[in-house]
Amino acid sequence: MAPSSITLPTTMRAQQWTTVSTTLSSALHLNTSAPVPSSKSLKPHQVLVHVHYSSLNPIDYKIPELPLIGRVIISKPAIPCVDFCGTVVAAGSGRKDLSPGQWVFGMLDLPTYGACAEYIVVSSKESCVALPDGVKPEEAATVGCAGLSAYQSLVPYLSKIAKKNDDSKPKVFINGGSGGTGIFAIQFAKAKGCFVATTCSARNAELCYQLGADQVIDYTKQDVVATLVKIAQSQGGPFDLAVDNVGGAMHLYWQSHRYLAPAANFVAVGANASLQALADVAKIFLWPRFLGGGQRKYVLFAGVTNAEQYSAVAEMFAEGKVRAVIEEIYRLEDLGKAFERLRTGRVRGKLVVRVAE
């Protein structure tokens, strides 16, 4: 039985930074006496959570490292990360669905960070949901940003495709199948009955096949576009949807008319902030097709926390339809090392941080 109240300490451990001059990892320091948020002044939909696990996403370091924006929109001292899984300490009057001691998971709403601290206040009802029985907390901690991004960049489009198609399987291309978002995207697409082609390096091909991919393209050795064209021909028609979890490979979009159906969407999840990438995106939206603009609809993905969708993903975990892929679990003290690993762009699945001692 869950306790009716939980006694809070006055201080907690938290990774913090005040100024990022080079990389976030080099700016972090472990504060062992950070103040614990109060449980007495919670607003109706707020929840005070004792964080047991967090996980890393590129957005956790990309925004703080932006020269101007990172300094302006993030309050200091700042605590990194947005994904969390933990137990309820206290809930506001509007969260009658939660009780002290109950396991919850979700994601802090950007630009709010703070999940790499032992206690956090989650402000939005859409950002914190109950964890079903049978789902491991460390696995649930990987869902917040990456899992929801995979779900929102796929499932709504697949629902529309299903209404238009005949009895044939929708065909989906996922660029970057072995990364944090890609591992979920493959599984969601297969759970929805799709034919899935994805890209990764040779060392991660077996993982992608295990997750359900029908065709895996080694982007280091194969011409991705030419291979997609061949796959489309062998499967009786072009792909119905493309999801780019990597970013930076704009040729996949410029050549997408060769492998995507005319009404298909190219959804860009992986963001690239280079000047060339920004110029390419501007060209897509501003130039008409007959002058060299985009030949397929280009969608810049922007995720929004959604409690109903989080619950749907959690149920898929509980039913065994989806699983987490965790490369390594780091101690809170080693968060800097975890970020350095994430920056390599070679992580298989997700990196998790054990926050609570």
C-alpha positions as CSV (number, residue, x, y, z in Angstrom):
1,M,0.0,0.0,0.0
2,A,1.4,3.4,-0.9
3,P,2.2,5.8,1.9
4,S,-0.1,8.8,2.5
5,S,2.9,11.1,2.9
6,I,6.6,10.9,2.4
7,T,9.2,12.7,4.5
8,L,11.5,14.9,2.4
9,P,15.2,15.6,3.0
10,T,16.3,19.2,2.9
11,T,19.0,18.7,0.3
12,M,19.6,16.4,-2.7
13,R,22.2,15.5,-5.2
14,A,22.0,17.2,-8.6
15,Q,24.2,17.7,-11.6
16,Q,24.4,21.4,-12.3
17,W,25.9,24.0,-14.6
18,T,26.0,27.8,-14.7
19,T,27.9,28.6,-17.9
20,V,28.7,26.5,-21.0
21,S,31.8,27.8,-22.7
22,T,32.6,24.7,-24.8
23,T,30.5,21.5,-24.1
24,L,27.9,20.8,-21.5
25,S,29.8,17.8,-20.2
26,S,32.8,20.0,-19.3
27,A,30.6,22.5,-17.5
28,L,28.8,20.0,-15.2
29,H,29.5,19.6,-11.5
30,L,27.8,17.4,-8.9
31,N,26.1,19.4,-6.1
32,T,25.5,17.2,-3.1
33,S,23.6,19.8,-1.2
34,A,21.1,21.3,-3.7
35,P,17.8,22.4,-2.2
36,V,14.9,20.0,-2.5
37,P,11.7,21.5,-4.1
38,S,8.9,22.2,-1.6
39,S,5.9,19.9,-1.6
40,K,3.8,22.5,0.2
41,S,3.3,25.0,-2.7
42,L,2.3,22.6,-5.5
43,K,-0.1,24.0,-8.1
44,P,-3.2,21.8,-9.0
45,H,-1.5,19.8,-11.8
46,Q,2.0,19.7,-10.4
47,V,3.7,16.6,-9.1
48,L,6.8,16.3,-6.9
49,V,8.7,13.2,-8.1
50,H,11.6,11.3,-6.5
51,V,13.7,10.6,-9.6
52,H,15.2,7.1,-9.9
53,Y,16.3,7.1,-13.5
54,S,16.7,9.6,-16.3
55,S,17.9,9.1,-19.9
56,L,19.9,11.3,-22.3
57,N,18.7,12.9,-25.6
58,P,20.7,15.2,-28.0
59,I,18.4,18.1,-27.1
60,D,19.7,17.9,-23.5
61,Y,23.1,19.3,-24.7
62,K,22.3,21.0,-28.0
63,I,20.1,23.8,-26.5
64,P,22.4,24.6,-23.5
65,E,25.3,24.8,-25.9
66,L,23.7,27.4,-28.2
67,P,25.7,30.6,-27.7
68,L,22.7,33.0,-27.1
69,I,19.5,30.9,-26.6
70,G,21.1,28.6,-24.1
71,R,22.1,31.5,-21.9
72,V,18.7,33.3,-22.1
73,I,16.0,30.7,-21.9
74,I,17.5,28.4,-19.2
75,S,17.5,29.5,-15.6
76,K,20.7,29.1,-13.7
77,P,22.1,27.1,-11.9
78,A,20.6,24.6,-14.4
79,I,20.1,20.9,-14.0
80,P,20.3,18.8,-17.3
81,C,17.9,16.3,-18.9
82,V,14.2,16.0,-19.3
83,D,13.3,12.3,-19.3
84,F,12.4,10.8,-15.9
85,C,11.0,7.8,-14.1
86,G,10.5,7.8,-10.4
87,T,8.0,7.8,-7.5
88,V,5.4,10.3,-6.5
89,V,6.3,12.3,-3.4
90,A,3.3,14.6,-3.5
91,A,0.7,15.7,-6.0
92,G,-1.4,18.8,-6.5
93,S,-5.1,18.9,-6.0
94,G,-5.7,18.3,-9.7
95,R,-3.9,15.0,-9.8
96,K,-6.3,12.8,-7.9
97,D,-5.1,10.0,-10.2
98,L,-1.7,9.8,-8.5
99,S,-0.7,9.0,-4.9
100,P,2.5,9.1,-2.9
101,G,4.8,6.2,-3.7
102,Q,3.3,5.5,-7.1
103,W,5.7,5.0,-10.0
104,V,5.4,7.5,-12.8
105,F,7.3,8.5,-15.9
106,G,7.4,11.2,-18.6
107,M,9.3,14.3,-19.7
108,L,9.8,17.8,-18.5
109,D,8.4,20.4,-20.9
110,L,11.2,22.4,-22.6
111,P,12.8,24.7,-21.9
112,T,12.5,23.3,-18.4
113,Y,15.3,20.9,-17.6
114,G,16.1,19.2,-14.3
115,A,15.7,15.4,-14.4
116,C,19.3,14.7,-13.3
117,A,18.4,15.7,-9.7
118,E,16.9,13.4,-7.1
119,Y,13.7,15.5,-6.9
120,I,11.8,17.4,-9.5
121,V,8.5,19.2,-9.9
122,V,6.6,18.2,-13.1
123,S,4.2,21.0,-14.0
124,S,2.1,19.7,-16.8
125,K,-0.6,17.0,-16.5
126,E,0.4,15.8,-20.0
127,S,4.0,15.2,-18.9
128,C,3.6,12.7,-16.0
129,V,1.7,9.5,-16.2
130,A,1.4,6.3,-14.1
131,L,3.7,3.4,-14.9
132,P,1.9,0.1,-15.6
133,D,2.8,-3.0,-13.6
134,G,5.5,-5.1,-15.2
135,V,7.4,-2.2,-16.9
136,K,10.9,-1.7,-15.5
137,P,11.6,1.9,-14.3
138,E,14.9,2.1,-16.2
139,E,13.2,1.2,-19.4
140,A,10.3,3.7,-18.8
141,A,13.0,6.4,-18.3
142,T,13.9,6.0,-22.0
143,V,10.5,6.9,-23.3
144,G,10.1,10.6,-22.4
145,C,11.5,12.3,-25.4
146,A,12.7,9.6,-27.8
147,G,9.7,7.3,-27.4
148,L,7.1,10.1,-27.8
149,S,9.0,11.6,-30.8
150,A,8.9,8.2,-32.5
151,Y,5.2,7.7,-31.7
152,Q,4.2,11.2,-32.9
153,S,6.3,11.1,-36.0
154,L,4.7,7.8,-37.1
155,V,1.4,6.8,-35.7
156,P,-0.8,9.8,-36.7
157,Y,0.5,9.5,-40.3
158,L,0.0,5.7,-40.4
159,S,-3.6,6.2,-39.3
160,K,-4.2,8.4,-42.3
161,I,-2.3,6.0,-44.7
162,A,-4.4,3.1,-43.4
163,K,-7.6,4.8,-44.5
164,K,-6.3,5.4,-48.1
165,N,-4.5,2.1,-48.7
166,D,-5.9,-1.3,-49.8
167,D,-5.0,-4.4,-47.9
168,S,-1.3,-4.0,-48.6
169,K,1.1,-3.1,-45.7
170,P,2.0,0.5,-45.4
171,K,5.7,0.9,-46.3
172,V,7.8,3.1,-44.0
173,F,11.4,4.2,-44.3
174,I,13.2,5.1,-41.1
175,N,16.5,6.8,-41.3
176,G,18.6,6.0,-38.3
177,G,17.1,2.8,-36.9
178,S,19.6,2.0,-34.1
179,G,19.5,5.4,-32.3
180,G,17.4,6.5,-29.4
181,T,14.4,7.4,-31.5
182,G,14.9,4.9,-34.3
183,I,14.7,1.8,-32.0
184,F,11.2,2.9,-31.0
185,A,10.2,3.9,-34.5
186,I,10.9,0.5,-35.9
187,Q,8.9,-1.2,-33.2
188,F,5.9,1.1,-33.4
189,A,5.8,0.7,-37.2
190,K,5.9,-3.1,-36.9
191,A,3.2,-3.0,-34.2
192,K,1.0,-1.1,-36.7
193,G,1.6,-3.7,-39.4
194,C,4.0,-1.9,-41.6
195,F,6.8,-3.0,-43.9
196,V,9.9,-1.3,-42.5
197,A,13.2,-0.4,-44.2
198,T,15.8,1.4,-42.1
199,T,19.4,2.5,-42.1
200,C,22.3,1.8,-39.7
201,S,25.9,0.7,-39.8
202,A,26.8,-3.0,-40.2
203,R,27.5,-3.5,-36.5
204,N,23.9,-2.5,-35.7
205,A,22.1,-4.3,-38.5
206,E,21.3,-7.4,-36.3
207,L,19.8,-5.2,-33.6
208,C,17.5,-3.5,-36.2
209,Y,16.4,-6.9,-37.5
210,Q,15.7,-8.1,-34.0
211,L,13.5,-5.0,-33.4
212,G,11.4,-6.0,-36.5
213,A,13.0,-4.2,-39.5
214,D,12.3,-6.0,-42.8
215,Q,15.2,-4.4,-44.7
216,V,18.3,-2.9,-43.2
217,I,20.5,-0.6,-45.4
218,D,24.2,-0.1,-44.4
219,Y,24.6,3.6,-45.1
220,T,28.4,3.3,-44.9
221,K,28.5,0.9,-47.9
222,Q,25.3,1.2,-49.8
223,D,23.7,4.0,-51.8
224,V,20.6,4.6,-49.6
225,V,18.4,6.2,-52.2
226,A,19.2,3.7,-54.9
227,T,18.6,0.8,-52.5
228,L,15.2,2.4,-51.4
229,V,14.2,2.6,-55.1
230,K,15.0,-1.1,-55.5
231,I,13.1,-2.1,-52.4
232,A,10.1,-0.1,-53.5
233,Q,10.1,-1.8,-56.8
234,S,10.3,-5.2,-55.2
235,Q,7.5,-4.4,-52.8
236,G,5.0,-3.3,-55.4
237,G,5.1,0.4,-55.0
238,P,6.8,3.4,-53.4
239,F,7.0,4.1,-49.7
240,D,4.1,5.7,-47.8
241,L,6.2,7.6,-45.2
242,A,9.8,8.5,-44.5
243,V,11.0,9.5,-41.0
244,D,14.5,11.0,-40.7
245,N,15.9,10.6,-37.1
246,V,19.4,11.7,-38.1
247,G,19.3,15.0,-39.9
248,G,22.0,16.4,-42.0
249,A,21.5,14.1,-45.0
250,M,19.3,16.3,-47.0
251,H,19.8,14.4,-50.2
252,L,17.4,11.8,-48.8
253,Y,14.7,14.4,-49.0
254,W,15.8,16.0,-52.4
255,Q,15.7,12.5,-53.9
256,S,12.6,11.3,-52.0
257,H,10.4,11.6,-55.1
258,R,12.3,8.5,-56.4
259,Y,11.1,6.3,-53.5
260,L,8.1,8.1,-51.9
261,A,4.5,8.1,-53.1
262,P,3.3,11.5,-54.3
263,A,1.1,12.0,-51.2
264,A,3.7,10.7,-48.8
265,N,5.3,12.8,-46.0
266,F,9.0,13.2,-45.2
267,V,9.1,13.8,-41.5
268,A,12.3,15.4,-40.1
269,V,12.8,14.5,-36.5
270,G,16.6,14.8,-36.3
271,A,17.4,18.5,-36.3
272,N,20.6,20.0,-37.8
273,A,21.2,23.6,-37.0
274,S,24.0,24.2,-39.6
275,L,23.6,27.2,-42.0
276,Q,23.5,24.9,-45.0
277,A,20.7,22.8,-43.4
278,L,18.7,25.9,-42.6
279,A,19.2,27.1,-46.2
280,D,18.0,23.8,-47.5
281,V,14.9,23.9,-45.3
282,A,14.2,27.4,-46.4
283,K,14.5,26.3,-50.1
284,I,12.0,23.5,-49.5
285,F,9.3,25.8,-48.2
286,L,9.9,28.9,-50.2
287,W,10.8,27.6,-53.7
288,P,8.0,26.2,-56.0
289,R,8.5,22.6,-57.2
290,F,9.0,23.6,-60.8
291,L,12.0,25.8,-59.8
292,G,13.7,23.1,-57.8
293,G,11.7,23.2,-54.5
294,G,10.7,20.1,-52.7
295,Q,8.8,17.3,-54.6
296,R,7.3,15.7,-51.5
297,K,5.8,17.2,-48.4
298,Y,8.5,18.0,-45.8
299,V,7.4,18.1,-42.2
300,L,9.5,19.7,-39.5
301,F,8.7,17.6,-36.4
302,A,7.8,19.4,-33.2
303,G,6.8,17.1,-30.4
304,V,4.3,18.0,-27.6
305,T,3.9,16.0,-24.4
306,N,0.7,14.0,-24.4
307,A,-0.5,11.9,-21.5
308,E,-2.7,9.7,-23.6
309,Q,0.1,8.8,-26.0
310,Y,2.5,8.1,-23.1
311,S,0.0,5.7,-21.6
312,A,-0.4,4.0,-25.0
313,V,3.3,3.5,-25.3
314,A,3.5,2.2,-21.7
315,E,0.8,-0.3,-22.5
316,M,2.8,-1.5,-25.5
317,F,5.7,-2.1,-23.1
318,A,3.5,-4.0,-20.7
319,E,2.1,-6.2,-23.5
320,G,5.6,-7.0,-24.8
321,K,5.1,-5.3,-28.1
322,V,7.9,-2.8,-27.5
323,R,11.1,-3.0,-25.5
324,A,13.8,-0.5,-24.6
325,V,17.4,-0.9,-25.8
326,I,19.8,0.4,-23.2
327,E,23.5,0.6,-24.1
328,E,24.6,1.5,-20.6
329,I,23.4,2.7,-17.3
330,Y,25.6,5.5,-15.8
331,R,25.9,6.7,-12.2
332,L,24.8,10.3,-11.6
333,E,28.5,11.1,-10.9
334,D,29.4,10.0,-14.4
335,L,26.9,12.1,-16.3
336,G,29.6,14.0,-18.1
337,K,31.0,10.7,-19.5
338,A,27.5,9.7,-20.6
339,F,27.1,13.0,-22.6
340,E,30.5,12.5,-24.2
341,R,29.3,9.1,-25.4
342,L,26.1,10.5,-26.7
343,R,28.0,13.2,-28.7
344,T,29.7,10.4,-30.7
345,G,26.5,9.7,-32.5
346,R,27.2,6.0,-32.2
347,V,25.0,5.0,-29.3
348,R,23.0,1.8,-29.7
349,G,19.6,2.7,-28.3
350,K,19.6,4.8,-25.1
351,L,21.9,5.9,-22.3
352,V,20.3,5.8,-18.9
353,V,21.4,7.6,-15.7
354,R,20.7,6.1,-12.2
355,V,19.8,9.2,-10.3
356,A,18.6,7.9,-6.9
357,E,21.2,6.3,-4.7
